[in-house]
Amino acid sequence: MWICSVECCQNASVRVTGDCFICGRHLCYKHVAPTFHTCPDLDDEKDYYPAYMQADQKEIEMISKKINYAALESHARDLRLGISCHAITLPLDRKTQYEVIGGMNVHIKVQFEDGVTWLARIRRTNATSPPPVVRDYIFRSEIATLRFLEKLNIPSPRIHGYALEGDVGNEVGVGYMFIEELPGTPLCWGDLTHGQTRKIVAQMADMAIEVSKHPMDSIGALHLPSPGTIGPIAREELCDLVNGNLRTLGPFTSMQDYWATYLQSILAQILDRQLYTLHPIDAYLIHRFLLDLVPQVWTAEKEPCYLKHADDKGSHILIDASANITGIIDWEWALFAPASFALNSPKALFHIQDFFAGETALSSSESYFVECLEGEGRADLAKVVREGKQSLFFDFCCAFDGRTDWEGWMGVFKGLRKCVGVDDGLNWDEWKQITLKRYENDDGVKQLLARGALTD
């Protein structure tokens, strides 16, 4: 998506692993090599974390300097018809930053004199961020999603206004959206009793049922200025910039269509040295195998589609002291998809160690989730979860970050092969040798082997 930052190099940068948060550069497959790029990595914890924290602090200070707080307050005041307000500047003290600064966004509290509090939600800007045109595309989709959620009985932030960084008349200096500040703290299962855990799971089941009452007709995301219409997926890995023009994928008519298109995009990016440059043949073989599995795992039929939170691992849920869910937040990358994908078990209910070891049984929380759905008369949704491990393993295998968690990738890949009954029981080396033979006539495999990728 980016071009390499090194002067006179016109290669595409490597996605994710070529974006260095520490030095702020986008590097191609040549220049990301340690012989050129000398920033510490995760394997060097002693040097990596101090350098990372320094870069993180520098970014927050840069964002804060860009913001015209008076202009931000003026816009908020106008939206509330003149009620006076005060925007609290971004904290530069690391001890208090965690309250308003996340991995993707920062939040500025805007407090009105009548006691109402809004948040100005601002996308972070660093080497891991997408280009501005992609950032704004995803930003607009999140706004459209929040507007859709206003129709649902799900506690989500109400949006009150927004401006993109490049909008005429935006004097704030950054793009932002004003959203309602919701009460509660992020869910942490370890802090809860057994009864509180079950209470939250039951509420999650109620919300899944609520989502199922609001179908759309295709797979994709909502967008402005037509928030009621499904358009392309709004996620970095399904976007590209070609000669400055944004290219997107979708909308799709079926899950087979979605996965085949997505996987073909990944395979092309591997060959173009934009993905998996450290182990291209391994990644190519896995994704080529996934492509062949698409008709077995996913249907070609057109189905009703439902809203899916893209990062439902638990921190998106806010709760109060009585274990009531007070908010569902962080809706960037949300999409609509059939129930088999959108209404399957949320990641928050996984037994993480078991799942990444390839275990196919439901966790205790997932089992109770199924029980709650059945108790509400939704045996159809309960069946999606009960039979959903195959599609979950498939989803996790696709575009997995094998660089930082190779064992986890191997675990979910083992689980998938067990679920589909293909190559079950083979260890990695056995599977790789069989699969190299299986795809020996595949043009992509030939291209990678000709580069010597087998030894990368």
HELIX and SHEET records of a PDB file:
HELIX    1   1 GLU A   45  LYS A   66  1                                  22    
HELIX    2   2 TYR A   69  LEU A   79  1                                  11    
HELIX    3   3 ARG A   94  GLN A   97  1                                   4    
HELIX    4   4 PRO A  132  LEU A  149  1                                  18    
HELIX    5   5 TRP A  189  ASP A  191  5                                   3    
HELIX    6   6 HIS A  194  VAL A  211  1                                  18    
HELIX    7   7 GLU A  236  LEU A  238  5                                   3    
HELIX    8   8 MET A  255  LEU A  271  1                                  17    
HELIX    9   9 PRO A  280  VAL A  297  1                                  18    
HELIX   10  10 ALA A  339  ALA A  342  1                                   4    
HELIX   11  11 LYS A  347  LEU A  349  5                                   3    
HELIX   12  12 ILE A  352  PHE A  355  1                                   4    
HELIX   13  13 SER A  364  GLY A  375  1                                  12    
HELIX   14  14 ALA A  379  ARG A  386  1                                   8    
HELIX   15  15 LYS A  389  CYS A  397  1                                   9    
HELIX   16  16 TRP A  406  VAL A  420  1                                  15    
HELIX   17  17 TRP A  428  ARG A  438  1                                  11    
HELIX   18  18 ASP A  443  ALA A  450  1                                   8    
HELIX   19  19 ALA A  453  THR A  455  5                                   3    
SHEET    1   A 5 CYS A  85  ALA A  87  0                                        
SHEET    2   A 5 ASN A 105  PHE A 112 -1                                        
SHEET    3   A 5 THR A 117  ARG A 123 -1                                        
SHEET    4   A 5 TYR A 176  GLU A 180 -1                                        
SHEET    5   A 5 ILE A 159  ALA A 163 -1                                        
SHEET    1   B 3 THR A 185  PRO A 186  0                                        
SHEET    2   B 3 ILE A 317  ILE A 319 -1                                        
SHEET    3   B 3 ILE A 325  ILE A 328 -1                                        
SHEET    1   C 2 ALA A 221  LEU A 222  0                                        
SHEET    2   C 2 ILE A 230  GLY A 231 -1                                        
SHEET    1   D 2 CYS A 239  VAL A 242  0                                        
SHEET    2   D 2 ASN A 245  THR A 248 -1                                        
SHEET    1   E 2 TYR A 306  LYS A 308  0                                        
SHEET    2   E 2 LEU A 335  ALA A 337 -1                                        
END                                                                             
